Amino acid sequence: MSQLTFDENIQKSEWMQLAQKPGVKSHFLGSWAWGQVQARRGWTPYYVGVRRDGELIATALLLKKALYLGYCYFYIPRGFTMDYSDAELLAFITKSVAAFGKKHKAIYFKIDPDIKLHTIDMDGKVIEGEENSALVARLEKLGYRHRPLTYFFETEQPRFTFRIPLDGTIEEIEKRYSKTTKARIKHAEESCVEVFEGRSEDIKEFVRLMKMTEARQDFFSHEADFYQYFYDILREDGMVTLYFGKVDPGKIRTGLLEKQAGLKAELAAIEGDESKKAATKRKETEKVLVSVEKQLEAVADAPEGEVWVSTYLIVNYVDKAWALYAANDMNYGKFYANYEVYKQQIRDAKAKGLKIFDVFGTIGKPDSDSRLAGLYEFKKKWGGEYTEFIGEFDYVLSGLMYKAFNTLIPLYHRMKLKQLKKGK
């Protein structure tokens, strides 16, 4: 009979090897590197796991957050790295983490597995396909409290996303892009948008664009040193790529002026020709000329030289990539550089042999009047599968303290947010 044992100190090499095994549910938020990143933000990471007859079969990145009076709680981002169909293992790791938590005076621990609740269509309606209510019931039977399902960004991690499958050819993948997306990619290409990979020293440009986006969209991003540390730590394990898109307004202006002159010459050549063929040609040429002149207006006062106008920070782990952070200078929005960058990072993920490109978060009520509805529309356009996760589960270790915690902490966060906005 096999024997399960709990190991409180898994080494990095073994940790990373398990994540690669078939059938194991893994996520970058459960990676070794992510624990190091979160240590920078005030969490204490513990790398624990379960062995069956000595072989590592499950891991859990326990992030400890210290509270008052020696209490704490643990967050296990995106749940355990394991095969969730193994009921014996799920029960054992739950019991073991609970015992570990009690030793640390933990009030509770939280998981939010990277597992679909059910299959949904683009409107969020349940359709035939994968369905995991049995797993939800199993977790509840083990003692987990299923938190209320959310539809925006109220939880630790987004509960909805779009996941672009990378099987098939790149032509098949790009065929699923919306008509608007294809048109904007073409416009970006005509505007000579250049996509390139940044380096560690370019994080300052990434931060500059993030701060612009923060001011425009009214959210609070991290400080510059966090992004620098994040990039450098994940880069050590080959988990991160920094993308930029740049434009040269002067070069674009020159190209547009040449195109304008050519179109005017075409119109002059058919002036006075009353044939049907000439009329059709005249109509098509005038339509293109109007578009070119609008584009010229957009760059009329733009400076000479290259400008970095779009950036994305992509994390890859095992067989997936996530578009984790993104920022754009909307003074140059009409060039649609972000579409060209997005296209390239999907192509690169495909070239690396990854299976999924995750847009990392959207809303769960696409028909709402939320200001985030635009985020849903943008991410939907790339042809991914609209995905709803099973949500958050709390395993309570101290009922009284848990009740107090869930009453006072939300109040504290609201006060903190109010102070931040007041000081902005």
N, C-alpha and C positions, 0 to 999 in steps of 0.2 A: 504493500500500500504506500502511495506517495506521501511525502511529508512537506507541509508548507511552513516556512519560517519567515519572520519579519527581519529585515536588515535595515538598520538605522543609518548606514553610512555607505551608500553606493558610490563607486568610483566613476569618474567621467567617461572613461573608455567603454565600460560595460553599459553605462547609461545610454550612450549614443548607439551602441550596437543593438540594444533591444528595440529602440525606436524604428530601426530599419527592418525588423522582422515582419514577414507577411501575417496578416490577421490582427496585428497590434494597432490599436487606435492611438495615433500620435498627433501632436500639434506643437508648433514652435513655442507656444506659451508654456509648454511643459518641458522645454529643452533646458539643458544645463546652462547655456548662456543666458537664458531669460532670468534664471535665478540670480545670476550675477548683476544683471541690469536692475532687477528689483531691489537688490541690496543697496544700490545707489539711491534708491527712493525711500529708504527707511524700513524695508522689510528684511527679515532674517530668513534666508533660504535653508531648508533641510532637504537632503536628497535621500529619500527612503525607498524601499522596495520590498518585493516578496520573491522568495525563491521556492522552487519546487525541486526537492532532492538536490539542492545546491545550485540549480540553474535559475538565473534571473528571469522571471516571467512577467513582472509588473513593476512600475515605478510611480512615484508620486512626488511632485515638486511641492513641498509644503512651504508656503510663504507665511511667516509669522508676523503679525502686527501687534505690537505691545500696546496695552491699555493701562488704565489707572489701577492701583492697588495690586499690581503684579499679575493681573489678568491679561489674556491675549485672545486672539482668534487666528485660525489658519484658513488661508485661501489656497485651493489647489486649482490653478487656472486650466480650464478646459478638461478638468477631471484627470483620472488616472490614465497612464500609458499602459494599456493592457488589452486583452481580448474580453470585451464585455459579455460575450456569450458564455463565458466560464462562470457559472453561478457560484461555485465553491470559492473561486478566487475572489470574486466581488465581495462575498460575505466576509472572507478572511481579511482582505485589505481594509475593509470598513472597520472591522473590530480592532485591527492592529493600529490604524491611524487614530481611532478613538482613544485607545489606551495611551498612545504616544501624546495625544493632545491633553489628556488629563494630567500627565506628568508635568506639563508646562502651564497648568491652570488655564487651559483654553476654554472659552465659553461654548464654542462650536467650531466646526470646520465646514467650508463651503466647496462644492464642486459644481461645474457647469459644463458637462461633457460635450465634446464636439460630435454630437450625434443628432441626426434629424428626428424631429418629433413625428412627422409624416410628410408625404409629398404634397406640394401645393402648386397651383398654377400661378400665372403672373399677377392675378388679382388676390392671391393669398387664400384661395379656396382649396379645400382638401380634395385631392384626386387620387386615383388608383396608383399605387406604387409602394415605396418603402414606408413602413409604419412601425413605430417603436413604443406604443403604449404599454406593451408587456414589460419593457425595461423600466419604464416609469413606475409601474405597479410593483416591480421587484425592488426597486430602490426604496419605495415607500414602505414596503413590508420589512425591509432591513432597518427602518427607523428614520430614514431621511424625510425632511419636510420639503415638499415641492413648493417653491415660492410662486406667488401669483405670476402668471405669464404676462410679459410686457411687450409693447409694440414699438417703442422708440429706443432711447439709449439710457434707460433707467438702471440697467444692470451693469455688472463689472465688465462684461463683454457683450457685443451686439448679439441679439437673439435671431436676427435675420441677416442674410447676406445674399449675394449672387455668386455662384461658382461656375466658372467657365471650364467645361471639359476640354482637355487638350489632346484627346484621341482624334484620329483622323488626320488629314493633311492641313497645313496652315491655310490653304485656300478654302477648305471646308469650314474651318473655324471662322475665318473672316467673312464668309458668305452669310453667317448668322448675324453679323452686325446690322444695326438698323440703317435705313436709307439715309437718315440724317448723319449718322456716324460716318458712313462711307463718304458722304459729301464733304464733311468737315476734315476728314483725313486727306482727301484730295486737295482741298483748299490749303491745308497746312503744307502739303508737298509742293504745291505751286508757289507758296510763299517761302520756299527753301528753308523750312524749319529744320534745324540740325539737332539730332538726338545723340547724346554722348554719355559715357559713364563717368561719374565724378569720383574723387578720391577723398581721403581723410581730410586733407586741407581745404576741400571744397564745402565742408559742412557749414562754414560761415555763410556761404551763398544760400544753402538750403535753409538756414535759420532766418536769413533776411526775407526770403519768400514766405516762410511760415509766419513770421510776424506780420507781414502785409495781409495774409489771409486771415490771421487771427483778428486783426483790427476790422477787416471788412465783414467777417461773419460772426463777430462777437463771441469768440470762445477763447479759452486760455490754453495755450500750448506750453511745452516745457521750456526750461532755460537752455541756453546754448550749450553749456557744459554737459547737460544730460544727453543731448543728441550726439555730441562728440563721443562720449563714453559708450553710448548705445551702439553707434556705428563701429567703433574700434573693437568692442568686445565681440559683436556678432561677426565681424569681418575675420576674426581669428579662426572661426569655425566655418568660414565660407558661406555664411547664412544671409548676407545682406548685399544689395546692389543699390547704389545711389545714381539715379537718372536725372539728367537735365535736358531741357529743350531750349535752344537759343535761336534768336532771329537777328537779322541785320537789316533794319528799316531802310537804310540808304541803298543797299543792294536790291531790296524788294522794290523800292521806289524807281530805281533805274530800269529794272525789268518790266515794271508796269508801264512806264513811259514808253519803252520800246514796243510793248504790246499795243498800247493805245495808238501809237503812230502807225503800226501795221494795220490795225482795224480801220483807222480813218482812211488809209490808202486803199483798202479793199472797198470801202464805201464809195470813194472817189472814182474807182475803176468801173463801177456799175451805175454811176450817176447818169440819169437819162434813159437807162435801159428799162423798158416797161414790160419785159417778158415775165412770165410766171416764175421761171427759174430765178431771175434776178430779184424779184419781189421776195421770194422765200429766203434767198441769200441775204438780202438787205435786212429783213426782220431778225434773222438769227444773229447777224453781225452787230446790229444795234443793241440787241439784248446783252451780248457779251461786252460791248463797249460800256454800257451803263454799269455793269458789274465792275469792270476794271476801274472806271472813274470813281466809284464808291470806295474801292480799295485804295485808290490814290488819296482820297480825302482822309482816310484813316492814318496814312503815313505822312501826310503833308508837313506836319510839324515835328515828326519823330527825329531823334538825333541820329547821326552817322555812327557806325560801329556796331559790334555785336552786343546783344543784351540777353542775359539769362532770364527767361520768363516763366519757366515751368519746371517743377521738380517732383519726383516721386522716390520714396524710399521703400524698396521691395525686400521682403524677408522670404527666404525659401528654407524648407526643412523637409527632409525625407522626399515625399512625392508631390508637395504642394508649394505654391508661392502665394504670398499675401501682399496686397497693395496697402501697406500699413499707414504711411503718411504721404500727404500730397499738398502742394501749394502752388499758386499761380499769381503772376502779376497781371491783373485784368486790364491794365492800361494797354496791354498788347493782346487782349482777348480775341480780337477779330482775326488773329492769325491761327487760332486753334492749335497752338503748340501742344497743349495737354493731350489732344487726341493723337497726335503723332507719337508722343512719348508713350502713351498708353498702348498704342499699337505695337511699338517696338518691344516693350517689356513683356507683352504676351508672346510675341514671336520668340524672344529669348528664353522664356520659360518653356516653350515648346521645344526649342533646340536643345535645352538641357535634359530633356527626357522627362520632365515633370508631368503629372497627370491632371492637376487642377490648378487654375488661377483663381484665387479668392479675392473679391473686391473689398473684403473686410468691412462689412457692416452697411446696413441700410435700415429703413423703417419697415414695420410690419403692417401699416395701414396706408397703402399707396393712394387711396382716394381721399386722404385727410387733407385739411388745409394747413398742415404744418409747414413751417419754413423749410423743413427737411425733405419735402416732397420732391424738390428739384434734385436732391441727392439720389433718390430712388430712380428718377427718370434718367439721369446720366448713367448710372450703373446698369440699369436695365438694358440700355442700348447695345451692350456688348455681347448679348446673346447667351448669357449664363443661365444656370438653373436657379430660380428663386428658392431659397433654402431657409427653413425654419428649424431652429434647434430646440432641444427638449427643455431648456431653461436651467434655472439654478435650484440646487438642493442643499439645504442646511442640515447638518447632523448635530443636534443639540447635546451638549455635555453638561450644561448648567441651566436649567429652565428659568430660574429666577433672574439670573444675570442676563440671559438671552433676551428676556422680556424688557429689562431695563435698557439694554444695549440698543434694541430695535426701536425704542421710544426716544432715547436721548441723541443717538448718533445722527439720525436724519435732521433733527433740529440743529445740531452743531454744524452740519454741512450747509444748511440753508443760511445760517448766520455767516459762515465763512465766505460763501459765495456773494452774499450781500456786501460784505466788507471789501472783497476783491473788486466788485463792480463800482463801489463808492470811491475806491482809491485809484481807479483806472484813469 
